[in-house]
Amino acid sequence: MHALVGIWTMDETRREEQDHILNKKIVPLVRSQPGFVSGYWMHDPETGKSHAAIVFDSHSSAVRFRALVESRTQLAARALVTSDILATVEVVADAHHEGGLP
């Protein structure tokens, strides 16, 4: 498995709009990508940074999705979201709660 890991700087004054876009547009788009396994989006209000880890079943699927994300940087900028780090990485281990997420 491989993952796309990203960190973005968010404008906290646009948080409601950004959360709406995330939940109504980005999450469904990610779920529909070939090879998608799982995705996690996190936010640190102290730093205004959002973090994401999107796991795919193959390196090629992760690379294709990274290209899609990179092609949408101007669209993200309109919602005052800028990409700080975007990396395609190999997943070397994972762990899950026995009953799923608590």
C-alpha positions in Angstrom: 0.0 0.0 0.0 1.0 3.6 -0.5 -0.4 6.9 0.8 -0.5 10.5 -0.1 0.3 12.6 3.0 -0.3 16.3 3.0 -0.2 19.3 5.2 -2.1 22.5 4.3 -2.3 25.9 5.8 -5.9 27.0 6.2 -7.4 30.4 6.8 -9.3 30.0 10.0 -11.8 32.7 9.0 -13.0 30.5 6.1 -13.1 27.3 8.2 -16.9 26.7 7.8 -16.6 27.0 4.0 -13.5 24.8 3.9 -15.2 22.1 6.0 -18.2 22.2 3.7 -16.0 21.7 0.7 -14.1 18.9 2.4 -17.2 16.9 3.4 -19.4 17.6 0.3 -16.8 17.6 -2.5 -13.4 16.3 -1.5 -14.3 13.2 0.5 -16.7 11.8 -2.1 -14.1 12.6 -4.9 -11.4 10.8 -2.9 -13.6 7.8 -2.2 -14.3 7.4 -6.0 -10.6 7.2 -6.9 -9.2 3.9 -8.3 -7.3 2.0 -5.6 -8.7 4.0 -2.7 -8.4 2.2 0.7 -9.0 4.8 3.4 -8.6 8.4 4.2 -8.2 10.6 7.3 -8.4 14.4 7.4 -7.3 16.2 10.6 -7.1 19.8 11.7 -5.0 21.6 14.3 -6.7 24.8 15.3 -3.7 26.0 17.2 -1.5 26.2 14.0 -4.3 26.5 11.4 -2.8 23.4 9.7 -4.8 20.6 8.2 -3.3 17.1 7.8 -4.4 14.3 5.5 -3.4 10.7 5.0 -5.1 9.0 2.0 -4.2 5.3 1.6 -4.2 3.5 -1.8 -3.7 -0.1 -2.8 -0.8 0.7 -5.1 2.0 3.2 -5.8 0.5 4.0 -9.2 -2.9 4.8 -7.6 -1.3 7.1 -5.1 0.8 8.9 -7.8 -2.3 9.4 -10.0 -4.2 10.9 -7.0 -1.3 13.2 -6.2 -1.3 14.5 -9.7 -5.1 15.2 -9.3 -4.4 17.1 -6.0 -1.6 19.1 -7.6 -3.8 20.1 -10.5 -6.3 21.7 -8.2 -4.0 24.0 -6.3 -5.6 27.1 -7.8 -9.0 26.0 -6.9 -7.9 25.4 -3.3 -6.3 28.8 -3.2 -9.7 30.4 -3.8 -10.8 28.9 -0.4 -7.5 30.2 1.1 -5.9 26.8 1.4 -2.2 26.4 0.5 -0.3 23.2 0.3 2.8 23.0 2.5 3.8 19.4 2.0 2.6 16.7 -0.3 4.4 13.3 -0.3 3.7 9.9 -1.7 4.9 7.3 0.8 5.0 3.6 1.2 2.8 2.2 4.1 5.1 -0.1 6.1 2.7 -1.0 8.9 -0.8 -0.3 10.1 -2.9 -0.9 13.2 -6.7 -0.9 13.8 -8.9 -1.0 16.9 -10.5 -4.4 16.9 -14.0 -3.0 16.6 -13.1 -0.3 14.1 -12.8 3.3 15.2 -13.9 3.9 18.8 
